[in-house]
Amino acid sequence: MAGTTATSGRSRFGWLSRWATMGVLLIAWEIIAGYWLPRGRPELTTLLPPPSAIIKAAIELIGSGELLTHLWHSLRRELIAFAFALMAVPLGIAMGWWKWAHDQFDPIIEILRPIPPIAWIPLSILWLGIGNAQNQFIIFLGIFFPLLINTIQGVKNVEPNLVRAARCLGASEWQILTRVVLPAALPQIFTGIRIGFGVGWMALVAAELVGASSGLGFLINDARSLLKTDVVILGMLTIGVVGLLLDLLIRKIAKRVLPWSLAAQK
């Protein structure tokens, strides 16, 4: 019992120590923006509101439903774009497995991949106008290439002895791909999903800043034009927190789907 109590205490202390630095930073921020600036440089309080002002703005926007509405619009765009970006998985398997597919598609991929999704915004507005389709296209680009590259590498890193053993046992090409190659490449594919979701989430906000009438990016840009820096920072923090939660969710799913993979446990 004593050992259990000591372990529980250490666990709680470890959790508190993890957030200690953030707590110190928030306290320093509140003191500087809430007490020091109003006395010494009151004109700067509009540009740097204290955490208490941001919490107040969060309560107001959550209470009115405005923040949750913008968040839902952003999440919906991300999920729809992710559904389309999943085509990178079969393409990546083909490019990693068959040399002819790699030779045909690799030059195109390597030309398009270095172009940042943000660079596509002017062209996407001309093609698709301002709205969901344009935003989803930008997110799609952010998710597609990390997922594709990781899928290709996952297939190429499959242990050759596993493939040879399957062939010796009479497995067909389709059976090798579905029962050997795909399960072995799944840890790398999940890594691509994690990276792609992060890049897509960042690209989404950039697209919404200039080409949307809703979403977190729109909320930030609209608040900037009205000099509501508390709402601007609230939108930024919402993006960061939701991005963290999405990453934790993907990691949790990976642990359930890939219990044998050490990479998925990290």
C-alpha positions as CSV (number, residue, x, y, z in Angstrom):
1,M,0.0,0.0,0.0
2,A,2.8,2.4,0.9
3,G,4.5,1.6,-2.4
4,T,1.3,2.3,-4.3
5,T,0.8,5.6,-2.5
6,A,4.4,6.6,-3.2
7,T,4.0,5.7,-6.9
8,S,0.8,7.6,-7.2
9,G,2.4,10.7,-5.5
10,R,5.3,10.6,-7.9
11,S,2.9,10.3,-10.8
12,R,1.0,13.4,-9.7
13,F,4.2,15.3,-9.1
14,G,5.5,14.2,-12.6
15,W,2.3,15.6,-14.2
16,L,2.6,18.9,-12.3
17,S,6.3,19.2,-13.2
18,R,5.4,18.8,-16.9
19,W,3.3,21.9,-16.8
20,A,5.4,23.9,-14.5
21,T,7.2,25.9,-17.2
22,M,3.9,26.7,-18.9
23,G,2.5,27.9,-15.6
24,V,5.4,30.1,-14.9
25,L,5.1,31.6,-18.4
26,L,1.4,32.3,-18.0
27,I,2.0,34.0,-14.6
28,A,4.7,36.1,-16.1
29,W,2.5,37.0,-19.1
30,E,-0.4,38.0,-16.8
31,I,1.9,40.2,-14.7
32,I,3.5,41.9,-17.7
33,A,0.4,42.4,-19.7
34,G,-2.1,42.9,-16.9
35,Y,-0.1,45.0,-14.4
36,W,3.2,46.3,-15.8
37,L,2.1,47.5,-19.3
38,P,-1.0,49.4,-18.1
39,R,1.2,51.4,-15.8
40,G,4.2,52.0,-18.0
41,R,3.0,51.6,-21.6
42,P,-0.8,51.6,-21.6
43,E,-1.0,51.9,-25.4
44,L,0.5,48.4,-25.7
45,T,-2.2,46.7,-23.7
46,T,-4.4,46.5,-26.8
47,L,-1.6,44.7,-28.7
48,L,-0.8,42.2,-25.8
49,P,-3.8,41.4,-23.7
50,P,-3.2,39.3,-20.5
51,P,-4.4,35.7,-20.3
52,S,-7.3,36.8,-18.1
53,A,-8.7,38.9,-21.0
54,I,-8.2,35.9,-23.4
55,I,-10.1,33.6,-21.0
56,K,-12.9,36.2,-20.8
57,A,-13.1,36.3,-24.6
58,A,-13.1,32.5,-24.7
59,I,-16.1,32.4,-22.3
60,E,-18.0,34.9,-24.4
61,L,-17.3,33.2,-27.8
62,I,-18.0,29.7,-26.4
63,G,-21.2,31.0,-24.8
64,S,-22.4,32.5,-28.0
65,G,-21.4,29.4,-30.0
66,E,-19.2,31.5,-32.4
67,L,-15.9,29.8,-31.5
68,L,-17.4,26.3,-31.7
69,T,-19.0,27.1,-35.1
70,H,-15.8,28.3,-36.6
71,L,-13.9,25.3,-35.1
72,W,-16.4,22.9,-36.6
73,H,-16.1,24.5,-40.1
74,S,-12.3,24.1,-39.9
75,L,-12.4,20.5,-38.7
76,R,-15.0,19.6,-41.4
77,R,-12.7,21.0,-44.1
78,E,-9.8,19.1,-42.7
79,L,-11.6,15.8,-42.5
80,I,-13.0,16.0,-46.0
81,A,-9.6,16.9,-47.4
82,F,-8.1,14.0,-45.5
83,A,-10.6,11.6,-47.0
84,F,-9.5,12.7,-50.5
85,A,-5.8,12.6,-49.5
86,L,-6.1,8.9,-48.6
87,M,-5.7,8.2,-52.3
88,A,-2.0,8.7,-51.5
89,V,-1.9,5.3,-49.8
90,P,-2.7,3.1,-52.9
91,L,-0.5,5.4,-55.0
92,G,2.3,5.1,-52.5
93,I,2.0,1.3,-52.4
94,A,2.1,1.1,-56.2
95,M,5.2,3.4,-56.4
96,G,6.9,1.6,-53.6
97,W,6.2,-1.9,-55.0
98,W,6.4,-1.6,-58.8
99,K,9.4,0.1,-60.4
100,W,7.5,1.2,-63.5
101,A,4.9,3.1,-61.3
102,H,7.7,4.8,-59.4
103,D,9.5,5.8,-62.6
104,Q,6.3,7.2,-64.1
105,F,5.0,9.2,-61.1
106,D,8.2,10.1,-59.2
107,P,9.2,13.1,-61.5
108,I,5.8,14.6,-61.2
109,I,5.7,14.1,-57.5
110,E,9.1,15.6,-56.9
111,I,8.3,18.7,-59.0
112,L,5.0,19.4,-57.1
113,R,6.1,18.3,-53.6
114,P,8.4,21.2,-52.8
115,I,5.8,23.8,-53.7
116,P,4.2,25.0,-50.4
117,P,0.4,24.6,-50.2
118,I,0.2,28.4,-49.5
119,A,1.7,29.1,-52.9
120,W,-1.3,27.4,-54.5
121,I,-3.8,29.8,-52.8
122,P,-4.0,32.4,-55.7
123,L,-4.4,29.8,-58.3
124,S,-6.9,27.8,-56.3
125,I,-9.0,30.9,-55.8
126,L,-9.0,31.5,-59.6
127,W,-10.0,27.8,-60.2
128,L,-12.4,27.2,-57.4
129,G,-13.4,30.6,-56.0
130,I,-13.6,31.5,-52.4
131,G,-15.2,28.8,-50.3
132,N,-15.0,25.2,-49.0
133,A,-13.7,23.7,-52.2
134,Q,-10.7,26.1,-52.3
135,N,-9.9,25.5,-48.7
136,Q,-10.1,21.8,-49.0
137,F,-7.9,21.8,-52.0
138,I,-5.1,23.6,-50.0
139,I,-5.5,21.2,-47.1
140,F,-5.5,18.2,-49.5
141,L,-2.1,19.3,-50.8
142,G,-0.7,19.7,-47.2
143,I,-1.8,16.1,-46.3
144,F,-1.2,14.3,-49.6
145,F,2.5,14.6,-50.0
146,P,3.7,13.6,-46.5
147,L,1.3,10.6,-46.6
148,L,2.5,9.6,-50.0
149,I,6.2,9.8,-49.2
150,N,5.8,7.9,-46.0
151,T,3.7,5.2,-47.7
152,I,6.4,4.7,-50.4
153,Q,9.1,4.4,-47.8
154,G,7.0,2.1,-45.7
155,V,6.6,-0.3,-48.6
156,K,10.3,-0.1,-49.6
157,N,11.3,-0.9,-46.0
158,V,9.3,-4.1,-45.8
159,E,11.6,-7.0,-44.8
160,P,12.4,-8.9,-48.1
161,N,12.5,-12.2,-46.3
162,L,8.8,-11.8,-45.4
163,V,8.0,-11.3,-49.1
164,R,10.1,-14.3,-50.2
165,A,8.5,-16.5,-47.5
166,A,5.0,-15.6,-48.7
167,R,6.0,-16.3,-52.3
168,C,7.4,-19.7,-51.3
169,L,4.1,-20.5,-49.6
170,G,2.3,-19.8,-52.9
171,A,0.8,-16.4,-52.1
172,S,-0.4,-14.4,-55.1
173,E,0.7,-10.8,-55.8
174,W,-2.5,-9.4,-54.3
175,Q,-2.2,-11.5,-51.2
176,I,1.4,-10.4,-50.7
177,L,0.4,-6.7,-51.0
178,T,-2.7,-7.0,-48.7
179,R,-1.4,-9.5,-46.1
180,V,2.4,-8.8,-46.0
181,V,3.3,-5.4,-47.5
182,L,0.4,-3.3,-46.2
183,P,0.5,-4.5,-42.5
184,A,4.3,-4.0,-42.5
185,A,4.0,-0.5,-44.0
186,L,1.2,0.6,-41.7
187,P,3.4,2.1,-39.0
188,Q,5.1,4.4,-41.6
189,I,1.7,5.2,-43.1
190,F,0.4,6.3,-39.7
191,T,3.5,8.5,-39.4
192,G,2.6,10.1,-42.7
193,I,-1.0,10.6,-41.4
194,R,0.3,12.4,-38.3
195,I,2.7,14.6,-40.3
196,G,0.0,15.2,-43.0
197,F,-2.7,16.2,-40.5
198,G,-0.3,18.7,-38.9
199,V,0.7,20.3,-42.3
200,G,-2.9,20.2,-43.5
201,W,-4.0,22.0,-40.3
202,M,-1.5,24.7,-40.8
203,A,-2.3,25.1,-44.5
204,L,-6.0,25.2,-43.6
205,V,-5.6,28.3,-41.4
206,A,-3.5,30.0,-44.1
207,A,-6.2,29.3,-46.7
208,E,-9.0,30.6,-44.4
209,L,-7.1,33.8,-43.8
210,V,-7.7,34.8,-47.4
211,G,-10.3,32.5,-48.9
212,A,-13.1,31.7,-46.4
213,S,-16.1,33.2,-44.7
214,S,-15.9,30.9,-41.7
215,G,-13.3,28.9,-39.8
216,L,-10.6,29.7,-37.3
217,G,-8.4,31.4,-39.9
218,F,-11.4,33.7,-40.8
219,L,-12.0,34.3,-37.1
220,I,-8.4,35.4,-36.6
221,N,-8.4,37.7,-39.7
222,D,-11.7,39.2,-38.8
223,A,-10.6,39.9,-35.3
224,R,-7.4,41.5,-36.6
225,S,-9.3,43.9,-38.7
226,L,-11.3,45.0,-35.6
227,L,-8.1,45.1,-33.4
228,K,-9.5,42.4,-31.1
229,T,-6.1,40.9,-30.2
230,D,-7.6,38.8,-27.4
231,V,-9.7,37.0,-30.0
232,V,-6.7,36.7,-32.4
233,I,-4.7,35.0,-29.7
234,L,-7.6,32.9,-28.6
235,G,-8.0,31.7,-32.2
236,M,-4.3,30.9,-32.3
237,L,-4.4,29.0,-29.1
238,T,-7.5,27.0,-30.3
239,I,-5.5,26.0,-33.4
240,G,-2.6,24.8,-31.3
241,V,-4.8,22.9,-28.7
242,V,-6.9,21.2,-31.4
243,G,-3.8,20.3,-33.4
244,L,-2.4,18.7,-30.2
245,L,-5.6,16.8,-29.6
246,L,-5.7,15.5,-33.2
247,D,-2.2,14.3,-32.9
248,L,-2.9,12.5,-29.7
249,L,-6.0,10.9,-31.2
250,I,-4.0,9.6,-34.2
251,R,-1.4,8.2,-31.9
252,K,-4.1,6.5,-29.8
253,I,-5.6,4.9,-32.9
254,A,-2.2,3.8,-34.1
255,K,-1.6,2.0,-30.7
256,R,-4.9,0.2,-31.1
257,V,-4.5,-0.7,-34.7
258,L,-0.8,-1.6,-34.5
259,P,-0.2,-3.1,-31.0
260,W,2.9,-5.0,-32.4
261,S,4.6,-1.9,-33.6
262,L,7.2,-0.1,-31.4
263,A,7.0,3.0,-33.6
264,A,3.2,3.3,-32.9
265,Q,3.8,3.2,-29.1
266,K,5.9,6.4,-29.1
